[in-house]
Amino acid sequence: MGRAIGRRRLLHGAAVATAAWALSVPAFAQVNDAARGAIAGAATAFLTTLPNDARRRTVFPFEDKERLNWHYVPRSREGLAFKAMPPPARTAAHELMKASLSSVGYGKAVNVIRLEAVLRQLETFGGLLRDPENYAVTVFGTPGPGAPWGWRLEGHHLSLNFTLVPNKPIAVTPAFFGANPAEVRSGADKGLRTLAREQDLGRALAQGMDAPQRKRMLIGDRSLGDIVAGPGRSDGITTPAGVPFGDLGAAQREQLVALVETYARNMRPEMADDELKRARDAGLERLHFAWAGPIEPGHGHYYRVHGPTLLIEFDNTQNDANHIHSVWHDPRNDFGADLLRAHYQRGHRHA
């Protein structure tokens, strides 16, 4: 499905669009079966490359509390870091990333990791902590169709969490991407902007607001300084704030949907399509866009997109507004919470 067609269907709330989506449901189910199989196959292939001791470090029970222990700071992590993987396992880990992400999302993830080497050159003391090989893969449960399982890729400025429940769409949140520097201004990678589209679309939408819209949009004269719904604070934002979708003009609505798509389409295409369909079915009119801080470039700023099925936060405050944190949550389905609830309520065994 092309991106333009997906956006047109998202924006069109009339019966024609509804019928078009309804007709595509069987195809979605078939495609998601293929996605689940591809991801499970890639995870199994990765695990088979590991010696026994490394496999024991990598695999946790699905119900282990570690599955919910996400963060984006440079720290020691459970799972198996790239630097501890034999070469075939590194290759297989990248294949698992490619099976779960779109080509765009995979490129962003690789660039987030690449920025660790940039920071190592830029920072006098902190550079000692920067390690592009300190990104770990963790598998929860047994990959396959028979029972819930999941996997995570995590390190500094990157936390990608996938939950696969039998016969359900694949849960892809929380998904965190960060970039420091947001724009590399010197060296071999000069000009690299890992999260450029997230930055530029958000600012363009904010700058296009008229005075009444801007008054509703602004939730602070200064940036909030970081994302609010961080690790352990996923319920830190419960009520949408800012300007609602219904108060936007047609072009602005298109921009807002394009911004949501930018986050969703980091994922494997059919998984992104599922997320976008859920957002439309829940009601695009329930989306809100909020901004904090100056709108002009060069100043710390923050924005938020909030609706029934998504909470997106973007902050660019640190390092003179050249250090991005962004996160995409599903308020009801982080780590597959809704899917698992339905799975267990239907009588499946819950350890």
N, C-alpha and C positions, 0 to 999 in steps of 0.2 A: 504494500500500500504506500503510495507516495506521500510525502510530507504535506504538500499543498492540499491533496484530497482529504487527508486526515484533519487538517485545520478547518477546511470548509465544512466538513461534517460536524466537527465540534461546535462551530459557530452557528450552525443551522439547527435550531431547536424544533422545527416544524415536523409534521407527520412524515414528510418525505424522507427526511434524514433518519428519523426513528425507524422507518421501514427498512431503509438501506442498512442500518446497523443490525437490525433483527435478522435480515437475510444472511449476514456474515457470521452469525454466531457459530454455526457448525464449523466453518472454516477456522475460526479462532480456536475452537476446542481441538481440532486436528493439529493446528500449528503449535499449540501449547504442548500437546503430547510430544511433538517433535522437539520442542525446546527442552522439555524435561528430560527426554532421552539423551539429547546432545550434551546437556550439562552433567547429567549423571555419568554418561560415558566418559566425558573429559575428567571428571573427578576420580572415577575408578582408574582411569589410565594414569593419572597423577599418582595415586596411592600405590599402584603396582611398581612404580619406579623407585620406591623408597625401601631402604633396608628396615628390618623389623623395629629397631630402636627409634628410627626417625618416624616411622608410621605410628608408633605408640605416642610420640610427642604431638603428632598432627591430629589424631582422631579423638574426639570426646563423645560421650553419650549425648544424644539429642537433647535430653532434658537437663543437661548440666547447666548450672547458672552462668558458666563462662560464655555461653552463646549470647547472652544479653550484655556482656561486659565490653562495650565498644568505647573507643576514644580516638582522638586525632592528634594527641601530643606525642613527642618522641619518648618512648618508654619501652621497657622490657615487656614482651607479649608472649602469651601462650601460643601454641602452634609451632610451625616450622618456618624459620626465616629463610629468605633466599640464600643468605650466605652459608646456611647449613645444608643446603640441598646439593646433591650430586648433579652434574650437568644435565642428565636426562630429565631429572625432576624439575629443574628450572624451565626447561623447554615445555614440559607438560603443564606446569603451573601457568605459563603464558597462554597455552591452549585452553585451559580452563577459564582464564579471563576472557579470551576471545569468544568462547562459547556462551558466556553470560552477558557480555557487553556488546554494544554496537561498535563499529569501527571507530566512530567518533569518541565514544566512551572509553574504549581501550586506549586510544591515543592520548586522551586526557590523563588516564591513570598512569600511563608510562611517563608522561611529562611531569606529573606530580612527583614521581619517584626521581626523575632526572633532576628536578630542582634541588634535591638534597646535595648533589655535587656542586651546584651553583652556590648554595649557602656555605658549603665547606670552604669555598674560595673567598666568599665575602666576609665571613665572620671570623674575628680574631680568636675568640675563646669558644663561642658557641659552635664554631665549625667542627670542633672535636666530637660533637654529638651527632653530626650529620652523617648519615650512612644510607646510601641508596640500596644497600642490601638488607637493611633492617625492616623488611616488610614481610609479614608472616601470613601463611595460609593455614587455616584451621578448618577441619571438617567435623560436622556434628551429626552423628548417626551414620547409617550405611546408605551410600548413594544407590538409588534405585526406586522402582515404582511402588514397593510394598508398604512403606511406612514413611512418616515425615523425616526429613533430613535437611541439612543446610550446610552452607560453607561461607567463609569470611576471608577477605583479603584486607589486611590492615597494617598501617604504619603511620608515620608522621604525615598529617594532612590527607589521609586517605582511610576511609572505612566503608567497605562495601559488604553488605549482608544479604544473603539470599536464603530464602526458606521455601522448600518444596514440599507441599502437602499433596497426597494422592488425589487426583481428579479435581484439583483446584488451580486457579492461576498462581503463578510464582510471585511470592512477596519479595520486594526489592528494596525495602527501606528498613532502617535508616541508611541513607547514602550520603556520605560526606566527601566533598572534594575541597581541598584548599590549595592556595598557590602563594608561595613566598620565594622570590618576589612575584607580585602579580604581573609585572612587566620587567623582564630582565633588561637592564640598561647598559650593560657592558659585557665584554668577554665574548666567547665563541657563540653563546646562545642569545646575544643581544637581539631584542625585539620579540622574544618568545613571550606570548601571553596565553597561558594555559586555559584560563577561564574568561577569555575575551568576550564571547557571546553573552554569557551571563551578566558581565559588567555592562556591556554596551546596550543591550536590550532593556535592562532595568533602568539605566539612566535616560535612555531615549523616551521611555514611557513616562518617567517622572517629569522630564523637561517639557513634554507635550501637554501637560495638564494646564487648564485655564485656572483663574484665580479661585473660583468656588471649588473646583475639583482639588486644587492644591491644598486648600484649607482642610478638606476632609482627609486627604492623603497623608499629611504630615502628622507624625506621632511624636516628634521631638525635634528641637532645633539643632541638637547635636546627635551624632551617631550613638547607638546603644553600646558600642565598644566591642561587641562580639555577638555571636548567635545566642539566643535565649534558651531554646530547647536543646541544650547540649546533653552530654551523657549524664544520666541520672535526673534529668530535668525535662524529659520528653513531654510531660504534661504542664510545662511552665507557661504555655500559651493555650488558652482554652476558648477565648472569644475573638472572632475576627475583628480587626481594626482597619481603618483606612477608608479609601473610596471603594464603594461596591461596583461590581461589574455593570450593573444596570445604569450607573451614572456616567459610564464611559461612552464616547462616540464610537462609531463603527470601526474606524481605523485604530482607535485605542484598544478596543476589544480584540482586534486582530493581534496587536502587539502583546497583549497580556497572554493570549493563548499561545503565541509564539514563544513567550518566556517560559510558560509551563512546559511546553514541548521540549525546550532546550534541556531541561532537567530530565524529563522522562526518556528522551531519546539518547541518553547515555547508555541505556539498557538495550539488550537484544531487541530488534525491531518489533517482533510480535508481542513481547512483554511490554514494551512501551505503548503499543496500540491498546493493550488491555487496560493499562493505567489511564490513558487518555479517554477511553470509553467510559470507565468508571467515573471520571471527573465530569463528563458530559451527562451521564445518567443521574448523577447526584445533583446536577443543576449548576451550570456555569454562572447563573445569576447570583449564586451564593458565594462566588469568589470575591475577595477583597485584596486590594493592593495598598500597602503602607510604606512610607519612607521616613527616615530620620536622618537629620544632618543636612548640610548644604547640598544643593543639586549640582553646582558647578564642579568640574573636574579638579582634582588636586586636594580635596578635603575628605576627611573621614565620613563615611556614609553607610547606611544600612537600609535594606528593603525586605519586605515580607509579602508573600502571596499565601493566602489562607482560605481554605474551603473545606467542605465535609470530608474529602478524601485526600487532602494534601496540605502540608505546611512546609513552605519553602522559606528559608532565611538566607540572606546574603549580607556579609559584613566586610567592609574594606576600610579599616581604621588604622591598624598598626603600621609601623614603619612609614609614617607620613603617607598614609593611604596607598600603600603598595604591598598589601598583605591580605589576601582574601580567605575568608572562611565561608563555606556554603554548605547547607544541609537540606535534604529533602526527607520529610517524614510523611507517613500516612498515619494520622492521629488514631485511627481505629485498627490499623493492620501492621504496625511496626513488628518486625520479626514474625510475621504471619499470625499475629494474635487472633484476628477474626477468623481466619481460615482454620486455625487449630481448634478454636472454640467450636466451630461447626463440625469439624471432623470428630471431635471427642463426644459431642452431643448426639451424634448419630451412632453411638455405641462402640466406637473404636477404642481400644485399650489405651489408657493414659497411664504411663509409668509414674 
